[in-house]
Amino acid sequence: MSPVPIPRTKREATQARGPYGRVGQIIGELDDRLGVAKGGRTFLDKIFPDHWSFMLGEIALYSFVVLIATGIFLTLYYEPSQTQLIYHGAYVPLRGQRVTAAYASTVDLSFSVRAGLLMRQMHHWAADVFLGAIVIHMARIFFTGAFRKPRELNWTIGLTLLILSMTNGFIGYSLPDDLISGTGLRILFSIVLSIPFVGTYIAFFLFGGNYPGTIIIDRLYIIHVLILPAIIAGLIGAHLFLLVRQKHTQFPGGGRTEENVVGSPMYPTFMAKTTGYLFMVTAAITLLGGLAQINPIWQFGQYQPDKISYAVQPDWYMGWLDGALRIMPSWEFTGFGHTIPFVVLLPAVVFPGLIFTLCYAWPAIERRFTGDNEIHHLLDRPRDRPKRTAAGAAMIALMFVLLGASATDVLANFFQVPLNEVLWTFRILVLVVPPLVGIFVWRICIEMQGGGADIGKRKRAVLMSRSATGEYTTVPTAPQPDDEHEELEPIPVPVHIELEPSGNGSDDSGVRTVTR
């Protein structure tokens, strides 16, 4: 065999690398050593359904990317210390006042560091968007039944992500040690103290003594920038791994079955779309950080235990907990040498525990009552599951009422009514509104199924017509007979459904169908 000629010119070197150039050569070298070609080909051929609701999870993912990037910037200038000092920084109204190093460094970060205020506000807005996207994404999963077998583990991961993200968000806006964050930490101390028997020990261990202690900021800082982000990143990775392993769910119609996935491939279609989406999410958060003020701590001032700001509420994702604390009657139990403050324990410990326990157990509860143990890859339309949809709507209504209750002082002042009347109004609403909303939504779902005024007597079969653009419309049919009525003749109505090509292939629009 003759030896391989050594390329002497740039053109000969390019030809020697083959038709894919230097990138192809690098991938070839990696495949020779690591065998990445097979796995990479499988990943690049993954199919993503073309539906807008699947982009909600990507908003959360890209918001987390912005959170990490801006958070790294902030750690370079923030000083996590409760050491007292006299402020001599750039913010003139604060000069000469005694503040903590944490508060002083955050104010200087906002006024003395180039782009510091932009980064602070981007970080805060990214946290709000991140949690909002998780909540809406989880709602989409719940109402469409995407949590059913075999995706119960991903549902559990999503709920854990939500809880950890809420915790990290609360810790994050507690770090500046301003008047609002200090008030939040005082509430946290009271919540921990309310836990029977062990609350005192946990609170003193966490704060390093009685409130406010001298080390809580240092400890929260490590939890916020190191421990919780690492856990959250790991859970996101596990979520994406399961998503790739189990493949996407999809809505019925258009040739979609339990055995295939119809949509766009990872490369090049989805990769181009999702990269553009990353830039869009980042641009939106940047605009919010630059144009919409959030958490102006220099207006609130340094935290002082004897002061509290008016018309200031926690971030939206903690508003429901704040509202529950506000409207809870001042109940407590004293006996056997202990005092149990139900005014704090029930709304801040027991109530959230019940809510999240119910959410974790929901897949098992639904499977138990429906007897459905089948594997599902096709999603439900919410109207086809009236009870589940009604339960979800009632839960959302409960959260919104409690969120409104977190502004009782503002509402009382705005409407010029006694605060006690506002409190009692929300105490009544929190018991009345959720069941009313649930019943109303259940009735709407039955109506959309074609039950009409004869609910419990006759059911209407519903046929769906799908246009070439993908729009679904309901085709009316005659009432179907039951055991108590005579046989009825159905109304003949033509139904037209546009089907995409099935099997492993693609059409001219780039839509592909692959088997699971």
C-alpha positions, 0 to 999 in steps of 0.5 A: 500500500502506498503511503498517504500523501502529506497535504502541501497547500491549504486547498489540499488540507481542506480536501484531506479533511473531507466534505464536512471541513474542520468541524467534521474532522473534529467530530470524527476524531471524537467519535473514534475515541468516545463513540459520540456519533450514534448518540449525537445522531439520535439526539439531533433527530429528536422530534418536537411537536409544533405547538405554542404551549410547549414553549412555556418550559423553554421560557423557564429554561432560558430565564434560568440561564439569565439568572445564572449569568447575572447572578455571577456578575452580582456575586463579584460585588455583593458582600454577605455580611451583617457587620455594621459600618458608616455609609460613605458611598455614592448615594448621598441621602444615605451618607453618615448612616449606620448600615450593614455591609450587605446593604451598603454593597447592594446600594453601591452595586446599584449606583457605583458599578457600571451596569450594576443596577441593570444586572440587579434588576435583570436578575430580579425580573428573571427570577419572577419570569422563571417562576411564572413560566414554571407555574404556567408550564405546570398548569399546562401539564396538569390540565392536559394530563401530561403527568399521567403514566409514564411521566409521574416522575417528571411531575414530581421533579417539576413540583420540586423545582417549583418549591426550591425556586420559590425558596431561592427567590425568597432568599435572594430578595432577603440578601440586601438586608433592606427594610422589606427583606428584614421584615420577611426574615422576621416573618420566617423566624416566626414561622419556624418558631411556630413549629411545635416542640422543635421550632425554637431549636431550628430557629436558633440554629438557623439564625445563630441565636435570637432574631436577628442574629449576626450570621443569617445573611452569610448562611443564606448567601451560600444557600442562594448562590451555591447549594440551591442553584446546584440542586435546581440545575441538576433537577433541570438536567434530570427533567430534560433527560427524561423528556428525551428518553420518554419523548414528547407528549402531543395533542391528538389530531393530524395523524398523531397517535399513541405510537408516534411523534409528529413535529419538527426535528431537533436539527436544523428546525427546532435548533434554529427556533429555540436559539431565536427564542433564547435571544427573545427571552433574554431581550425581554428580560433585559428590557424589563431590567432597563425600563421597569424599576423593581426592588429600589432598596435605597427608597426602603432604607436599612432594616430596623426592627422597630420600622416597617414599610407601607404598601410593600408586598413580597414578590408575587410567588410568595403573595399567597402565603403572605395573604394566608398569614394576614387573614388567619384569625388570631388563634392559639393553644396553650397547655402542658407548658407549650403555646402553639400559635395557630395564627402562624402554624396553620397558614404558613406551615400546615396549609402549604404542606397540604397544598403541595402534598396534594399536588405530589399525590395527584397522579396517584389519586387520579389513577386510583379513582379513574382506574386508568393504568394505561401509558399515555402519550396523547394529551387530553383537552381540558373540557374532556376531563371536567372534574380535573379541570374544575379542581385545577380552576378552583386551586387557581382561584384560591391562590388568586384570592390569597394573593389579593389578601396580601394587599389588605392594607393597600385596599383598605386605604384605597377604598377608605374602609376599615381594615377589619372589614377587608380582612373579613371580606377575604376570609369569606371569599377564600371559602366561597370563591374556589368552590364556585369557580370549580362548579362553574368550570365543571359546568362549562366543560359539560356544556362544551362536551354537548351536555346542554340542559339535559345533564344527567339525562342525555349526552351528545356525541361530539365530533371535531372538524379540523381545517387545513390550518389546524383549527378545530371546530365542534360539529353538532350531532343529535342526542344519543339515547340512554336506557330511559329513552327510545332509540333516536335517529342521529343527524347525518353530518359530514366530518372532515379531518385533515391528516398529516402523513403517518409513518417515519417520514416528512412532508414538504413543510418539514413536519416529520412523524417518527414511531416511539 
